[in-house]
Amino acid sequence: QWLLETDVGEIGPFDGVIVALPAPRAAAVLHSTDESLASALGQIPYASSAIVSLAYRTSQLTKPPQGFGIVVPTVESRPLIAASFSSIKFAGRAPDDQLLVRVFLGGGTRPEQMELSDLELESIAVGEMKTLIGAQGEPLSSDVVRWNEKMPQYHVGHLQQVERIEQLAGEIPGLELAGNAYRGVGIPQCIESGDGAARRLASTLDERQSR
């Protein structure tokens, strides 16, 4: 059984736990449980990103977007990673005569951008939207959100590392892992990861009770 140490003290015991933290945080909380598993989790690198949300009137756009967003390859040497046209992708995000765009900066290719101020990040985003979609003038509104060390990086050999992590975790009764560190960062993949962890743990506990 499991005992959890929290800010309010020790709680439990529990028959099982699902650790759904970023890999470095999971490594920290599981270090006393299994050092090999903690070491393997700690080897998954993470990057930080900043998202600048900008709102424009459609009349400000000389090159209105025709798709849901832009992913920028490194070879283009542009200062943004991607841009998502949220109000085109999802209804109700902005009035019909406006465009809401989210500009992604930083990441694994531009880590130095995370040292910039919010105003500097906004200036980069505004400049890129002027070039890419012809946004004229100042945006109606802007907002900057920083996500520090929240983007797992799937480098060559990542799946082999995940298989080792899953093998080590599978040897610890009542422990499951879930999250975007392993087999996908998208919402569907994260839902599948959590659902799978819950089902495996429930199956393990059912088997234990039936013995």
DRENBA-996400 format. One record per residue (C-alpha): x, y, z. Coordinates in pm, 1 decimal, decimal comma. Each point is the difference from the previous one (the first is absolute). Example, Ala and Ser with C-alpha at 12.3 -4.5 7.8 and 13.67 -1.06 7.14 Angstrom:
BEGIN
         X         Y         Z
    1230,0    -450,0     780,0
     137,0     344,0     -66,0
END
This chain:
BEGIN
         X         Y         Z
       0,0       0,0       0,0
      95,8     360,2     -57,5
      49,0     290,1     238,7
      24,0     348,6    -150,7
     193,5     285,7     157,4
    -175,8     330,5     -69,1
      12,6     357,0     125,2
    -259,5     -91,4     263,0
     181,1    -312,5     112,0
     -13,6    -369,1     -79,6
    -320,9    -138,1    -150,5
    -107,2    -352,4     -84,3
      39,0    -287,9     -17,0
    -113,0     -52,2    -360,8
     -12,7    -318,0    -203,7
     136,9     174,7    -306,5
     112,8     334,6    -138,7
      12,3     161,4    -342,9
     282,7     250,9     -39,4
    -108,4     251,3    -265,9
     275,6     257,2      52,2
     256,6     128,1    -250,1
     283,4    -252,5     -20,2
     251,4     202,8     209,4
    -260,0      47,0     276,6
     -94,8    -367,2     -19,6
     368,7     -85,4      35,7
      23,7     211,1     315,0
    -301,1    -154,5     175,5
      94,7    -356,6    -100,5
     369,0      22,5      88,7
     -50,7    -166,1     338,3
    -215,7    -271,1    -162,5
     232,4    -108,1    -280,5
     322,6     182,8     -89,2
      29,2    -168,4    -340,4
    -349,5     110,8    -100,7
      64,0     351,1     130,7
     325,0      19,0    -197,7
    -170,8    -112,5    -320,6
    -279,0     254,9      45,1
     250,6     276,1      65,2
     165,5     -62,2    -336,8
    -301,7     126,3    -195,5
      91,7     361,3     -92,3
    -249,3     284,0      18,6
     -21,8     341,4    -166,4
    -183,6     318,5      90,3
    -230,1     206,0    -218,6
    -190,2     326,3       1,0
    -337,6      53,9    -163,2
     -96,2     348,1    -115,7
    -373,5      32,6     -66,5
     -95,5     284,4    -234,2
    -340,8     121,8    -113,7
     -49,7     191,4    -326,1
    -293,4     130,3    -195,6
     -24,9    -187,5    -328,2
      11,2     337,0    -175,1
     358,7      33,2     128,2
     113,0    -307,2    -196,2
     128,2      42,1    -354,5
      72,7    -375,8     -27,5
    -280,0    -168,3     197,7
      93,8    -356,3     104,4
    -153,0    -285,0    -199,9
      77,1    -281,5     245,0
       6,0     -84,4     368,0
     358,4     102,2      64,1
     365,0       7,5     -98,9
     283,3    -230,4     102,7
     337,4     154,6     -77,8
     291,4    -232,8     -89,3
     339,3      84,0     146,9
     147,2      47,4    -347,4
    -212,4     316,9     -38,5
     202,5     164,6     282,3
    -302,9     191,5     123,2
     -36,6      97,4     368,5
    -328,7    -187,6      53,8
     -70,5    -372,3      34,1
    -359,6      10,6    -116,4
    -320,4     202,1      -4,1
    -350,2    -132,3      63,2
    -305,4     186,4    -128,2
    -218,1     -88,5     296,0
    -315,2     179,3    -111,7
       9,3    -187,0    -332,0
      63,0    -337,6     163,3
    -263,5      41,0     270,9
    -333,3     183,5     -17,7
     -73,4     267,1     256,9
     358,4      97,6      74,0
     -41,9     347,8    -151,1
    -268,8     216,4    -163,3
     -61,2     -67,4    -369,1
     190,7     312,5    -100,9
     309,9     -89,2     201,6
     285,0    -251,5      -8,0
     158,9    -152,8     309,6
     348,4    -136,8     -65,0
     238,5    -173,5     240,5
     369,7      38,3     -84,0
     241,0    -257,3     144,1
     353,8     112,3      86,8
     299,6    -155,8     174,1
      -4,0    -378,4       0,6
     299,2    -221,6     -59,7
     122,3     205,4    -297,9
     -24,5     347,7     156,4
      61,5     -47,8     375,7
     164,8     342,9      26,8
    -335,8     166,5     -69,7
    -121,8    -102,2     345,7
     239,8     258,7     142,5
    -182,0     281,9    -181,3
    -261,1     221,3     164,3
    -369,5     -33,2     -77,2
      15,3     320,0    -204,6
     287,6    -135,8    -207,5
    -183,9    -327,2     -62,7
    -312,3     191,5    -102,0
     205,4     214,3    -237,7
     137,1    -313,2    -171,1
    -347,9    -150,0     -33,1
    -150,0     320,3    -140,8
     284,7      31,4    -250,9
     -43,7    -359,4    -117,0
    -376,2      41,0     -44,8
      62,6     313,1    -204,2
     221,9    -201,5    -234,8
    -196,2    -325,8     -11,9
    -364,3     112,0      -4,0
      38,5     368,5     -77,9
    -124,5     123,0     338,6
       1,5     379,4      -7,2
      13,2     223,8     305,0
      -8,8    -100,5     364,6
    -197,7    -306,0     117,8
    -325,8      62,0     184,7
     136,4    -194,8     294,9
     301,2    -208,9      91,0
      95,0    -246,0     271,6
     320,8    -188,6      78,0
       6,5    -334,3     182,6
     320,8    -184,9      82,3
      21,6    -377,7      33,0
     333,4     -77,7     163,1
     135,6    -352,9     -53,1
    -337,4    -134,9    -113,1
      88,9    -129,6    -349,1
     156,0    -348,5      -7,7
     246,3     -39,2    -284,4
     -24,7    -323,0    -199,7
     357,9     -39,9    -121,1
     136,5    -302,2    -183,4
     -24,6    -299,2     232,6
    -297,5     137,1     192,7
    -223,3    -303,1     -58,2
     273,4    -233,6     119,6
      33,2     211,3     314,1
    -377,0     -13,4      52,9
       2,6    -377,7     -37,4
     266,8     -22,8     270,6
    -203,0     230,5     226,7
    -312,5    -208,3     -53,4
     192,3    -319,4      74,2
     140,1     141,1     324,9
    -336,7     141,9     107,0
    -169,6    -329,7     -81,9
     216,4    -172,3     260,1
    -142,5     217,3     280,1
    -342,4    -124,4     115,2
    -270,5     266,1       8,1
     192,1     263,4    -197,5
    -103,1     147,1    -334,6
     134,8     297,1    -196,6
    -197,2     237,1    -222,1
      54,6     328,0    -180,2
     150,7     163,2    -306,3
     356,5    -112,1      73,1
     -39,6    -341,0    -158,2
    -198,7     -66,8    -318,2
    -150,8     329,1    -115,8
     -49,6     360,5     109,0
    -342,1      59,6    -159,4
    -323,0       0,7     197,3
    -122,5    -330,5    -151,3
     330,6    -169,0      86,2
      -8,1     135,9     355,8
    -357,5    -122,9      46,1
     102,7    -342,1    -132,7
     299,5      -4,6     235,1
    -211,4      79,9     306,1
    -276,6    -238,1     -99,1
     247,3    -280,4     -60,8
     169,7      56,0     335,7
    -333,4      -7,1     181,3
    -110,1    -319,2    -175,9
     327,6    -178,5      68,1
      -6,1      95,6     366,2
    -364,5    -104,1      38,1
      80,1    -334,2    -162,6
     297,7     -52,3     232,6
    -208,1      75,1     308,4
    -281,1    -229,7    -117,5
     248,6    -283,5     -47,2
     147,2      65,3     343,4
    -341,9     -11,0     165,7
     -97,7    -320,8    -178,1
     296,6    -193,7     134,8
END
